[in-house]
Amino acid sequence: VTLATDGTCTAKITNNLSNRNKIINGDCRIHQRGNLSFTNSPHEQTYGGPDRFYQYMYASSEEARYDFKRATGPADKGFEYCAHLDVTTADTSIHADHAVWTGYKVEANDCQGLDYGTSNAKSLTLSFWIKSSVTGTYSLRVAAEDWDDYYVTTYTISSADTWEKKTITIPGDQRAGKNITIDNSSGIEIKWIWAAGTNRVGTPNQWATGSTEFGASGITAANIFSSTSNNLYLTGVQLEVGDVATDFEHRS
């Protein structure tokens, strides 16, 4: 803390907090399964690419295909690796019932103290670095208690092929009875929605109950699957309690 002669002071605070990030492998360093290449459209969670992140295609008739793999990250942002979504089959017109996403589950045991279902429900702040060849509005879905309670919101990619940091604060779910059961099942789930048809959207920026609403309604969504030339990259994923995004917590 530096004190000036007029009585004001400035402070430089170093970030020594630990165990804030509820995401494991948010910097994509661990890559045990190897790359994932879709050759069909599985209606199931499919793992591959950086550990802990999974892929999902909601309908068996999904047309889009992509590889999900690890790539070199933005070293100037502090990340050696990133996840890479490489479109291999285009889908220029998203069917009303289709939806595609990359997901991550936080175990309910790591969600103690969020106080969902009460007036003291705590906010969560999600931050991540993303780069895409397709600009525009993208949807993000946060679900609680085994996926049926959800909060959909949006973020914007402003410049093509440019790393941008996104910070999204999700208010705690204060609705009565919407507590998270503390066990080894899914507590909080994050979905980066890459495609969502008109039957697969919900009202943004409010908690609601439902299992088939993935994207945000009322928007013109960017379509990463519009061309096989499109690529998207993701890294530096951090989820922490509160309404402020702190520096990324690098762990061994």
MARVO-323428 format. One line per field, with one value per residue: residue number from 0; residue in one letter; x, y, z of N, C-alpha, C in turn. Coordinates in Angstrom, 1 decimal. Example, Ala and Ser with C-alpha at 12.3 -4.5 7.8 and 13.67 -1.06 7.14 Angstrom:
num	c(0, 1)
residuo	c(A, S)
n_east	c(13.2, 12.8)
n_north	c(-5.7, -2.2)
n_up	c(7.8, 7.1)
ca_east	c(12.3, 13.7)
ca_north	c(-4.5, -1.1)
ca_up	c(7.8, 7.1)
c_east	c(13.2, 12.9)
c_north	c(-3.3, 0.0)
c_up	c(7.8, 7.9)
//
This chain:
num	c(0, 1, 2, 3, 4, 5, 6, 7, 8, 9, 10, 11, 12, 13, 14, 15, 16, 17, 18, 19, 20, 21, 22, 23, 24, 25, 26, 27, 28, 29, 30, 31, 32, 33, 34, 35, 36, 37, 38, 39, 40, 41, 42, 43, 44, 45, 46, 47, 48, 49, 50, 51, 52, 53, 54, 55, 56, 57, 58, 59, 60, 61, 62, 63, 64, 65, 66, 67, 68, 69, 70, 71, 72, 73, 74, 75, 76, 77, 78, 79, 80, 81, 82, 83, 84, 85, 86, 87, 88, 89, 90, 91, 92, 93, 94, 95, 96, 97, 98, 99, 100, 101, 102, 103, 104, 105, 106, 107, 108, 109, 110, 111, 112, 113, 114, 115, 116, 117, 118, 119, 120, 121, 122, 123, 124, 125, 126, 127, 128, 129, 130, 131, 132, 133, 134, 135, 136, 137, 138, 139, 140, 141, 142, 143, 144, 145, 146, 147, 148, 149, 150, 151, 152, 153, 154, 155, 156, 157, 158, 159, 160, 161, 162, 163, 164, 165, 166, 167, 168, 169, 170, 171, 172, 173, 174, 175, 176, 177, 178, 179, 180, 181, 182, 183, 184, 185, 186, 187, 188, 189, 190, 191, 192, 193, 194, 195, 196, 197, 198, 199, 200, 201, 202, 203, 204, 205, 206, 207, 208, 209, 210, 211, 212, 213, 214, 215, 216, 217, 218, 219, 220, 221, 222, 223, 224, 225, 226, 227, 228, 229, 230, 231, 232, 233, 234, 235, 236, 237, 238, 239, 240, 241, 242, 243, 244, 245, 246, 247, 248, 249, 250, 251)
residuo	c(V, T, L, A, T, D, G, T, C, T, A, K, I, T, N, N, L, S, N, R, N, K, I, I, N, G, D, C, R, I, H, Q, R, G, N, L, S, F, T, N, S, P, H, E, Q, T, Y, G, G, P, D, R, F, Y, Q, Y, M, Y, A, S, S, E, E, A, R, Y, D, F, K, R, A, T, G, P, A, D, K, G, F, E, Y, C, A, H, L, D, V, T, T, A, D, T, S, I, H, A, D, H, A, V, W, T, G, Y, K, V, E, A, N, D, C, Q, G, L, D, Y, G, T, S, N, A, K, S, L, T, L, S, F, W, I, K, S, S, V, T, G, T, Y, S, L, R, V, A, A, E, D, W, D, D, Y, Y, V, T, T, Y, T, I, S, S, A, D, T, W, E, K, K, T, I, T, I, P, G, D, Q, R, A, G, K, N, I, T, I, D, N, S, S, G, I, E, I, K, W, I, W, A, A, G, T, N, R, V, G, T, P, N, Q, W, A, T, G, S, T, E, F, G, A, S, G, I, T, A, A, N, I, F, S, S, T, S, N, N, L, Y, L, T, G, V, Q, L, E, V, G, D, V, A, T, D, F, E, H, R, S)
n_east	c(0.9, 0.6, 1.0, -0.1, 0.8, -1.5, -3.2, -4.5, -4.4, -2.9, -3.2, -1.6, -2.6, -1.7, -2.6, -3.1, -5.0, -6.3, -7.6, -10.0, -11.0, -13.4, -13.3, -11.6, -8.7, -9.0, -7.2, -6.5, -4.3, -4.1, -4.5, -5.4, -6.9, -6.6, -7.3, -10.7, -12.8, -15.7, -17.6, -20.1, -23.4, -23.7, -26.1, -25.2, -23.0, -19.8, -16.4, -13.2, -10.3, -9.1, -9.0, -11.9, -13.8, -16.7, -18.5, -21.6, -24.4, -27.6, -29.7, -30.2, -30.1, -28.5, -26.5, -24.1, -20.5, -17.5, -14.0, -12.7, -10.1, -6.8, -4.8, -2.2, -2.0, -2.8, 0.0, 0.7, -1.3, -1.0, -1.4, -0.5, -1.8, -4.9, -8.4, -9.6, -12.0, -12.8, -14.4, -15.7, -17.8, -20.2, -23.2, -25.5, -28.1, -29.7, -31.6, -34.9, -35.1, -32.5, -29.4, -26.2, -23.3, -20.5, -19.6, -19.2, -18.9, -19.4, -18.7, -21.2, -20.3, -18.4, -19.8, -20.7, -22.0, -23.0, -25.7, -28.0, -31.6, -32.3, -32.7, -30.2, -28.6, -25.7, -23.8, -22.2, -19.2, -18.2, -15.3, -13.5, -11.2, -11.6, -11.6, -12.7, -13.5, -15.9, -17.9, -20.2, -23.3, -23.3, -24.6, -24.8, -25.3, -26.1, -26.5, -28.2, -28.3, -28.4, -29.1, -31.8, -32.6, -32.0, -30.0, -29.9, -27.8, -26.0, -23.1, -20.8, -18.8, -16.5, -14.4, -13.1, -11.1, -9.5, -8.2, -10.3, -11.4, -14.0, -16.4, -18.8, -21.4, -23.4, -26.4, -27.2, -29.5, -32.5, -34.9, -37.4, -36.8, -34.9, -32.4, -29.0, -28.2, -25.7, -23.5, -21.9, -22.8, -23.7, -23.4, -23.2, -23.5, -21.9, -22.6, -21.3, -23.0, -23.1, -24.9, -28.4, -31.6, -34.9, -36.7, -35.3, -34.6, -34.5, -35.9, -33.6, -31.3, -32.6, -33.5, -34.9, -37.0, -36.4, -35.5, -34.8, -34.1, -31.7, -30.2, -30.3, -33.4, -34.8, -32.6, -30.2, -28.3, -24.8, -23.3, -21.2, -20.9, -21.2, -19.4, -16.8, -14.4, -14.3, -13.1, -12.8, -11.6, -10.8, -9.9, -8.4, -10.5, -12.5, -14.4, -15.9, -16.9, -18.9, -19.1, -17.0, -14.4, -11.4, -7.8, -6.6, -6.4, -3.7, -2.9, -1.0)
n_north	c(-1.2, 2.1, 5.3, 8.5, 12.0, 13.5, 12.0, 10.0, 6.6, 3.9, 0.5, -2.5, -5.6, -8.8, -12.0, -14.5, -16.3, -19.6, -22.7, -21.9, -22.3, -24.3, -25.9, -28.6, -29.1, -26.8, -25.5, -27.2, -28.9, -31.6, -34.6, -37.3, -39.1, -38.7, -37.4, -36.6, -37.8, -37.3, -39.6, -40.5, -39.7, -39.6, -40.0, -39.4, -38.8, -38.0, -38.6, -37.2, -35.5, -32.7, -33.7, -34.2, -32.6, -33.0, -34.1, -33.6, -34.6, -33.9, -35.1, -38.0, -37.5, -35.4, -33.4, -32.0, -32.4, -32.8, -32.5, -32.8, -31.7, -31.3, -28.4, -26.0, -23.4, -19.9, -18.5, -15.9, -15.2, -16.8, -19.5, -22.7, -24.7, -25.5, -26.3, -27.5, -27.1, -28.4, -28.1, -30.6, -31.6, -29.7, -27.9, -26.1, -25.2, -25.3, -27.8, -27.7, -29.4, -29.9, -30.0, -29.1, -29.5, -28.6, -29.9, -29.7, -31.1, -30.4, -32.0, -32.7, -32.8, -30.8, -28.6, -27.7, -25.3, -23.5, -23.0, -23.2, -23.0, -21.4, -18.1, -17.2, -18.1, -18.4, -16.5, -17.5, -17.2, -17.5, -17.7, -17.5, -18.1, -17.6, -18.3, -17.8, -18.5, -17.6, -14.9, -13.3, -14.0, -16.3, -19.1, -20.1, -22.6, -23.1, -25.7, -27.2, -29.6, -32.4, -31.5, -30.6, -28.1, -25.0, -22.2, -20.0, -18.1, -15.6, -14.8, -12.7, -13.0, -10.9, -10.4, -12.1, -15.0, -14.2, -14.1, -13.8, -12.8, -14.0, -13.2, -14.3, -13.9, -15.9, -15.8, -17.2, -19.9, -19.2, -20.3, -22.0, -25.2, -26.0, -27.1, -28.3, -31.6, -33.0, -35.1, -37.7, -37.2, -35.2, -31.8, -29.0, -28.1, -27.1, -25.9, -25.2, -24.0, -25.0, -25.3, -24.8, -25.6, -24.2, -25.4, -26.0, -24.1, -21.6, -19.1, -16.5, -15.6, -16.2, -18.4, -21.6, -24.6, -27.5, -29.8, -29.8, -27.4, -25.5, -23.5, -19.9, -18.1, -15.7, -14.7, -14.2, -16.7, -17.4, -19.6, -22.0, -24.2, -23.6, -23.9, -26.0, -24.9, -23.6, -23.0, -23.3, -22.3, -23.0, -22.2, -21.7, -22.0, -21.1, -21.4, -19.9, -19.0, -16.2, -12.8, -11.9, -12.2, -13.7, -13.9, -16.6, -19.8, -21.6, -25.0, -27.7)
n_up	c(0.0, -0.9, 0.4, -0.2, 0.0, 0.2, 1.7, 0.4, -0.9, -2.7, -3.6, -4.4, -5.0, -4.6, -6.0, -4.0, -3.4, -3.1, -4.4, -5.6, -8.1, -9.5, -11.7, -13.2, -14.9, -16.5, -18.1, -20.1, -20.0, -19.5, -21.3, -21.8, -23.3, -25.9, -29.2, -30.3, -32.8, -34.6, -36.2, -36.4, -35.0, -31.9, -29.3, -26.6, -23.9, -24.9, -24.6, -25.1, -26.5, -24.5, -21.1, -19.0, -20.4, -22.3, -25.3, -26.9, -28.9, -29.4, -30.9, -32.9, -35.6, -36.1, -38.2, -38.2, -37.9, -36.1, -35.1, -31.8, -30.1, -28.7, -28.7, -29.5, -27.1, -26.2, -25.6, -24.8, -23.2, -21.0, -21.3, -22.3, -23.7, -25.4, -26.0, -29.1, -31.5, -34.4, -37.4, -39.4, -40.9, -42.4, -41.3, -42.4, -41.9, -39.1, -37.7, -36.1, -33.9, -33.1, -31.3, -30.2, -28.1, -26.0, -22.9, -19.3, -16.2, -12.8, -9.8, -7.3, -4.7, -4.7, -4.6, -2.2, 0.1, -1.7, -1.4, -2.9, -3.6, -1.5, 0.0, 0.3, -1.8, -3.6, -6.0, -9.1, -10.9, -14.2, -16.2, -19.2, -22.0, -25.4, -28.9, -32.2, -35.6, -36.4, -35.8, -33.5, -31.6, -29.0, -27.1, -23.7, -21.2, -17.9, -15.7, -12.8, -10.2, -11.4, -14.0, -14.6, -13.8, -14.9, -16.3, -18.8, -20.8, -22.7, -24.8, -26.6, -29.5, -30.8, -32.6, -35.3, -35.2, -33.0, -29.7, -27.0, -23.8, -21.8, -19.4, -17.2, -15.0, -13.0, -11.3, -8.1, -7.6, -6.2, -5.9, -4.1, -2.7, -4.6, -4.0, -4.1, -4.0, -2.0, -3.1, -5.0, -7.6, -10.5, -9.8, -10.6, -14.0, -17.0, -20.2, -23.3, -25.9, -29.1, -31.2, -31.5, -32.1, -32.9, -31.3, -29.1, -27.2, -24.5, -22.3, -21.8, -19.1, -16.6, -14.0, -14.5, -14.9, -16.7, -19.3, -22.0, -23.0, -24.4, -25.9, -26.0, -26.3, -28.7, -30.0, -32.7, -33.5, -33.7, -36.0, -35.8, -37.3, -40.0, -42.0, -43.2, -42.9, -40.5, -37.2, -33.7, -30.5, -27.1, -23.7, -20.4, -18.5, -15.8, -12.9, -10.2, -6.9, -6.3, -7.6, -9.1, -11.4, -10.9, -11.3, -13.4, -11.8, -11.7, -11.3, -10.0)
ca_east	c(0.0, 1.4, 0.2, 0.3, 0.8, -2.8, -4.0, -5.0, -3.5, -3.2, -2.8, -1.4, -3.0, -1.3, -3.6, -2.6, -6.1, -6.2, -8.8, -11.1, -11.5, -14.1, -13.0, -10.4, -8.1, -9.5, -6.1, -6.4, -3.0, -4.2, -5.0, -5.1, -7.7, -6.3, -8.3, -12.0, -13.3, -17.0, -18.0, -21.6, -24.0, -24.1, -26.9, -24.6, -21.8, -18.6, -15.2, -12.0, -9.7, -8.7, -9.8, -13.1, -14.7, -17.3, -19.3, -23.0, -25.3, -28.9, -30.5, -29.4, -30.1, -27.6, -25.7, -22.7, -19.5, -16.3, -13.0, -12.4, -8.7, -5.9, -4.0, -1.3, -2.8, -2.3, 1.1, 0.7, -2.4, -0.6, -1.8, 0.3, -2.7, -6.3, -9.3, -9.8, -13.2, -12.4, -15.5, -15.4, -19.0, -21.0, -24.6, -25.8, -29.4, -29.9, -33.0, -35.6, -34.9, -31.1, -28.6, -24.8, -22.6, -19.3, -20.0, -18.3, -19.7, -18.8, -19.3, -22.0, -19.4, -17.6, -20.8, -21.1, -21.9, -23.7, -27.0, -29.1, -32.8, -32.5, -32.5, -28.7, -27.9, -24.5, -23.5, -21.0, -18.7, -17.5, -14.5, -12.8, -10.7, -12.2, -11.2, -13.5, -13.6, -17.3, -18.3, -21.7, -23.8, -23.3, -25.4, -24.2, -26.3, -25.6, -27.6, -27.9, -29.0, -28.6, -29.4, -33.1, -32.8, -31.1, -29.9, -29.3, -27.4, -25.3, -21.9, -20.5, -17.4, -16.5, -13.4, -12.8, -9.7, -8.8, -8.5, -11.1, -11.8, -15.4, -16.7, -20.3, -21.9, -24.7, -26.9, -27.7, -31.0, -33.1, -36.3, -37.6, -36.6, -33.9, -31.1, -28.1, -27.9, -24.3, -23.1, -20.9, -23.4, -23.5, -24.0, -23.3, -23.0, -21.7, -22.7, -21.1, -23.9, -22.6, -26.1, -29.6, -32.7, -35.9, -37.4, -34.3, -34.1, -35.3, -35.7, -32.3, -31.1, -33.5, -33.6, -36.2, -36.9, -36.6, -34.4, -34.5, -33.8, -30.2, -29.7, -31.1, -34.4, -34.8, -31.3, -29.7, -27.1, -23.7, -23.3, -19.8, -20.9, -21.6, -18.4, -15.7, -13.2, -14.4, -12.4, -13.0, -10.6, -11.3, -9.0, -8.5, -11.9, -12.6, -15.7, -15.6, -18.0, -18.9, -19.5, -15.8, -13.5, -10.0, -6.8, -6.7, -5.7, -2.9, -2.6, -0.1)
ca_north	c(0.0, 3.4, 6.4, 9.8, 13.1, 14.1, 11.1, 8.9, 5.5, 2.9, -0.8, -3.5, -6.8, -10.0, -13.0, -15.6, -17.2, -20.9, -23.6, -21.1, -22.8, -25.5, -26.6, -29.4, -29.1, -25.7, -25.0, -28.2, -29.5, -33.1, -35.0, -38.7, -40.0, -38.4, -36.5, -37.2, -37.5, -37.8, -40.3, -40.7, -38.7, -40.3, -39.3, -39.7, -38.0, -38.6, -37.9, -37.2, -34.2, -32.4, -34.4, -33.6, -31.9, -34.0, -33.6, -34.2, -34.3, -34.2, -35.9, -39.0, -37.0, -34.3, -33.4, -31.5, -33.3, -32.1, -33.1, -32.1, -32.1, -30.3, -27.6, -25.0, -22.3, -18.5, -18.3, -14.5, -15.1, -17.6, -20.9, -23.5, -25.6, -25.2, -27.2, -27.1, -27.6, -28.3, -28.6, -31.5, -31.6, -28.5, -27.9, -24.6, -24.9, -26.1, -28.3, -27.2, -30.3, -30.3, -29.2, -29.7, -28.7, -29.1, -29.8, -30.0, -31.4, -30.2, -32.9, -32.1, -32.7, -29.6, -27.5, -27.4, -23.9, -22.6, -22.6, -23.1, -23.2, -20.5, -16.7, -16.9, -18.7, -17.6, -16.4, -18.1, -16.4, -18.3, -17.0, -18.4, -17.5, -18.3, -17.8, -18.5, -17.9, -17.1, -13.9, -13.3, -14.4, -17.7, -19.4, -20.9, -23.1, -23.7, -26.5, -27.6, -30.8, -33.4, -30.9, -30.2, -26.7, -24.4, -20.8, -19.8, -16.7, -15.4, -13.9, -12.3, -13.0, -9.7, -10.3, -13.4, -15.5, -13.4, -14.6, -12.9, -13.3, -13.8, -13.3, -14.4, -14.2, -16.7, -15.7, -18.4, -20.3, -18.9, -20.9, -22.9, -26.6, -26.2, -27.3, -29.3, -32.7, -33.1, -36.5, -37.7, -37.0, -33.9, -30.7, -27.9, -28.5, -26.0, -26.3, -24.2, -24.5, -24.6, -25.2, -25.1, -25.4, -23.4, -26.2, -26.3, -22.8, -21.2, -17.7, -16.2, -14.8, -16.5, -19.8, -22.3, -26.0, -28.1, -30.6, -29.7, -26.0, -25.4, -22.2, -18.7, -17.7, -14.3, -14.2, -14.9, -17.4, -17.7, -21.0, -22.5, -25.3, -23.1, -24.2, -26.9, -24.1, -23.0, -23.5, -22.6, -22.7, -22.7, -22.5, -20.8, -22.0, -21.0, -21.2, -19.6, -18.5, -14.8, -12.1, -11.3, -13.2, -13.5, -14.5, -18.1, -20.5, -22.7, -26.0, -28.8)
ca_up	c(0.0, -1.0, 1.0, -0.7, 0.9, 0.4, 2.5, -0.4, -1.0, -3.7, -3.2, -5.3, -4.3, -5.3, -5.9, -3.4, -3.0, -3.7, -4.4, -6.0, -9.4, -9.4, -12.9, -13.2, -16.3, -17.3, -19.0, -21.1, -20.0, -19.4, -22.6, -21.7, -24.2, -27.3, -29.9, -30.6, -34.1, -34.7, -37.5, -36.3, -34.2, -30.7, -28.3, -25.4, -23.6, -25.6, -24.1, -26.0, -26.4, -23.2, -20.1, -18.3, -21.3, -23.1, -26.4, -27.0, -30.0, -28.8, -31.8, -33.7, -36.9, -36.2, -39.4, -38.0, -37.4, -35.8, -34.2, -30.6, -29.8, -28.0, -29.6, -28.8, -26.6, -26.3, -24.6, -24.2, -22.1, -19.9, -21.5, -23.3, -24.4, -25.5, -26.7, -30.5, -32.2, -35.9, -38.1, -40.5, -41.8, -42.2, -41.1, -42.6, -41.5, -37.9, -37.5, -34.9, -32.7, -32.9, -30.4, -30.0, -27.1, -25.2, -21.6, -18.2, -14.9, -11.5, -8.9, -6.3, -3.5, -4.8, -4.7, -0.9, 0.4, -2.7, -0.7, -3.8, -3.0, -0.3, -0.3, 0.4, -2.9, -4.0, -7.5, -9.6, -12.1, -15.1, -17.1, -20.1, -23.2, -26.6, -30.2, -33.2, -36.9, -36.6, -34.8, -33.3, -30.3, -28.6, -25.9, -22.6, -20.3, -16.6, -15.1, -11.4, -9.7, -12.5, -15.3, -14.9, -13.5, -15.8, -16.5, -20.1, -21.1, -24.0, -24.8, -28.0, -30.0, -31.5, -33.7, -35.8, -35.0, -32.0, -28.4, -26.2, -22.5, -21.5, -18.0, -17.1, -13.6, -12.9, -10.0, -7.4, -7.8, -4.9, -5.9, -3.0, -3.1, -5.7, -3.4, -4.7, -3.1, -1.9, -3.3, -6.1, -8.9, -11.0, -9.1, -11.6, -15.3, -17.9, -21.6, -24.3, -26.9, -30.5, -32.1, -30.8, -33.0, -32.4, -30.2, -28.1, -26.6, -23.4, -22.0, -21.2, -17.9, -15.5, -13.6, -14.9, -14.9, -18.1, -19.7, -23.4, -23.4, -24.3, -26.3, -25.6, -27.3, -29.0, -30.6, -34.0, -33.0, -34.6, -36.4, -36.0, -38.3, -41.3, -43.0, -42.7, -42.7, -39.2, -36.1, -32.4, -29.5, -25.7, -22.7, -19.3, -18.0, -14.4, -12.3, -8.8, -6.2, -6.2, -8.8, -9.7, -12.0, -10.5, -12.2, -13.5, -10.8, -12.2, -10.4, -10.4)
c_east	c(0.9, 0.5, 0.8, 0.2, -0.6, -3.8, -4.6, -4.0, -3.9, -2.6, -2.7, -1.6, -2.6, -2.3, -3.0, -3.7, -5.9, -7.5, -10.1, -11.8, -12.2, -14.0, -11.7, -10.0, -8.7, -8.5, -5.8, -5.0, -3.1, -5.0, -4.8, -5.8, -7.3, -7.4, -9.6, -12.4, -14.7, -17.2, -19.4, -22.1, -24.5, -25.0, -26.5, -23.4, -20.5, -17.4, -14.1, -11.5, -9.3, -9.6, -10.9, -14.1, -15.3, -18.1, -20.6, -23.7, -26.6, -29.7, -29.7, -29.3, -29.3, -26.7, -24.3, -21.8, -18.2, -15.3, -12.9, -11.0, -8.0, -5.0, -3.1, -2.2, -2.2, -1.2, 1.1, -0.4, -2.1, -1.0, -1.1, -0.6, -4.1, -7.1, -9.6, -11.0, -13.0, -13.6, -15.1, -16.5, -19.9, -22.5, -25.1, -27.2, -29.7, -31.4, -33.6, -35.3, -33.4, -30.4, -27.2, -24.1, -21.3, -19.7, -18.9, -19.2, -18.8, -19.5, -20.0, -21.2, -18.6, -18.5, -21.3, -21.0, -22.5, -25.1, -28.1, -30.4, -33.2, -32.3, -31.0, -27.9, -26.8, -24.3, -22.3, -20.5, -17.8, -16.6, -13.8, -12.2, -11.2, -11.8, -12.0, -13.4, -14.9, -17.7, -19.8, -22.0, -23.8, -24.1, -24.5, -25.3, -25.6, -26.8, -27.2, -28.8, -29.4, -29.4, -30.8, -33.5, -31.7, -31.2, -29.2, -28.9, -26.5, -24.0, -21.6, -19.0, -17.4, -15.6, -13.1, -11.3, -8.9, -9.2, -9.2, -11.5, -13.2, -15.6, -18.3, -20.6, -23.3, -25.2, -27.3, -29.1, -31.6, -34.5, -36.3, -37.5, -35.6, -32.5, -30.3, -27.8, -26.4, -24.0, -22.1, -21.5, -23.1, -24.2, -24.3, -22.8, -23.0, -21.8, -22.4, -21.9, -23.4, -23.8, -27.3, -30.8, -33.8, -36.7, -36.5, -33.7, -35.0, -35.0, -34.4, -32.4, -32.1, -33.4, -34.9, -35.9, -37.2, -35.3, -34.0, -34.3, -32.3, -29.7, -30.7, -32.1, -34.2, -33.5, -31.1, -28.3, -26.0, -23.7, -21.8, -19.7, -21.3, -20.6, -17.4, -14.4, -13.2, -13.7, -12.8, -12.1, -11.1, -10.2, -9.2, -9.9, -11.8, -14.0, -15.5, -16.8, -17.8, -19.2, -18.2, -15.0, -12.1, -9.1, -6.9, -5.8, -5.0, -2.6, -1.7, -0.9)
c_north	c(1.2, 4.5, 7.7, 10.9, 13.7, 13.1, 10.0, 7.8, 4.6, 1.6, -1.7, -4.9, -8.0, -11.1, -14.3, -16.6, -18.6, -21.7, -22.9, -21.8, -24.2, -26.4, -27.3, -29.4, -28.0, -25.1, -26.1, -28.9, -31.1, -33.6, -36.5, -39.6, -39.8, -37.7, -37.3, -36.8, -38.1, -38.4, -40.6, -39.6, -39.4, -39.4, -39.7, -38.8, -38.7, -37.8, -38.1, -35.7, -34.0, -33.1, -33.5, -33.0, -33.0, -33.3, -34.3, -33.7, -34.8, -35.2, -36.8, -38.5, -35.8, -34.5, -32.9, -32.6, -32.4, -32.9, -32.2, -32.6, -31.0, -29.7, -26.6, -23.8, -20.9, -18.3, -16.9, -14.3, -16.0, -19.1, -21.6, -24.3, -25.0, -26.3, -26.6, -27.8, -27.4, -28.9, -29.4, -31.7, -30.5, -28.8, -26.5, -24.2, -25.8, -26.5, -27.9, -28.1, -30.6, -29.4, -29.9, -28.8, -29.4, -28.9, -30.1, -30.1, -31.1, -31.1, -32.2, -31.9, -31.4, -28.4, -27.2, -25.9, -23.0, -22.2, -22.4, -23.5, -22.4, -19.1, -16.3, -17.6, -17.8, -17.6, -17.2, -17.3, -17.4, -17.4, -17.9, -17.6, -18.3, -17.5, -18.5, -17.8, -17.3, -16.1, -14.0, -13.7, -15.9, -17.9, -20.2, -21.3, -23.6, -24.4, -26.9, -28.8, -31.7, -32.8, -30.4, -28.8, -26.0, -22.8, -20.6, -18.4, -16.7, -14.6, -13.7, -12.4, -11.9, -9.7, -11.8, -13.7, -14.7, -13.9, -13.5, -13.5, -13.0, -14.0, -13.3, -14.8, -14.8, -16.5, -17.0, -18.6, -20.2, -19.6, -22.0, -24.4, -26.9, -26.3, -28.3, -30.4, -33.0, -34.6, -36.5, -37.7, -35.6, -32.8, -29.5, -28.4, -27.3, -26.6, -25.1, -24.7, -24.0, -24.6, -25.5, -24.7, -24.6, -24.1, -26.5, -25.1, -22.4, -19.7, -17.4, -15.4, -15.0, -18.0, -20.4, -23.8, -26.6, -28.8, -30.6, -28.3, -25.7, -24.0, -21.1, -18.4, -16.2, -13.8, -14.8, -15.4, -17.5, -19.2, -21.4, -23.5, -24.9, -23.5, -25.1, -26.1, -23.5, -23.7, -22.7, -23.2, -22.2, -23.0, -21.5, -20.8, -22.0, -20.7, -21.0, -18.9, -16.9, -14.1, -11.4, -12.5, -12.9, -14.2, -16.0, -18.8, -21.8, -23.7, -27.0, -30.0)
c_up	c(0.0, -0.6, 0.4, 0.3, 1.2, 1.2, 1.7, -0.5, -2.1, -3.2, -4.4, -4.6, -5.1, -5.0, -5.3, -2.9, -3.7, -3.6, -4.7, -7.2, -9.2, -10.7, -12.8, -14.7, -17.2, -18.3, -20.0, -21.1, -20.1, -20.6, -22.7, -22.8, -25.6, -27.9, -30.2, -32.0, -34.3, -36.1, -37.5, -35.4, -32.9, -29.8, -26.9, -25.1, -24.1, -25.2, -25.1, -26.1, -25.0, -22.1, -19.5, -19.2, -22.2, -24.2, -26.4, -28.2, -29.5, -29.6, -32.6, -35.2, -37.1, -37.5, -39.2, -37.5, -37.1, -35.0, -33.0, -30.1, -29.0, -29.0, -28.8, -28.4, -26.7, -25.2, -24.0, -23.2, -20.9, -20.1, -22.6, -24.2, -24.5, -26.1, -28.1, -31.1, -33.7, -36.6, -39.3, -41.4, -41.4, -42.0, -41.2, -42.2, -40.3, -37.7, -36.2, -33.7, -32.4, -31.9, -30.2, -29.0, -26.6, -23.8, -20.5, -17.0, -13.7, -10.5, -7.8, -5.0, -3.5, -4.9, -3.3, -0.6, -0.6, -2.2, -1.8, -3.1, -1.8, -0.8, -0.2, -0.7, -3.4, -5.5, -7.8, -10.8, -12.9, -16.0, -18.0, -21.3, -24.4, -27.9, -31.3, -34.5, -37.2, -35.5, -34.6, -31.8, -30.1, -27.3, -24.9, -21.6, -19.1, -16.0, -13.7, -11.1, -10.8, -13.7, -15.5, -14.5, -14.2, -15.9, -17.8, -20.3, -22.4, -23.8, -26.3, -28.3, -31.0, -32.7, -34.0, -35.5, -34.1, -30.6, -27.6, -24.9, -22.2, -20.0, -17.8, -15.6, -13.7, -11.5, -9.4, -7.6, -6.4, -4.9, -4.8, -3.5, -4.1, -5.1, -4.2, -3.7, -3.1, -2.0, -4.5, -7.5, -9.4, -10.2, -10.0, -12.9, -16.2, -19.3, -22.5, -25.5, -28.3, -31.5, -31.2, -31.7, -32.2, -31.3, -29.0, -27.4, -25.5, -23.2, -21.3, -19.9, -16.8, -15.2, -14.0, -14.8, -16.3, -18.5, -21.2, -23.9, -23.3, -24.7, -25.8, -26.7, -27.6, -29.6, -32.0, -33.6, -34.0, -34.8, -36.7, -37.1, -39.7, -42.4, -42.4, -42.5, -41.3, -38.1, -34.8, -31.4, -28.1, -24.7, -21.5, -18.6, -16.5, -13.9, -10.8, -8.2, -6.1, -7.6, -9.5, -10.2, -11.6, -11.5, -12.3, -12.5, -11.5, -11.1, -10.9, -10.8)
//
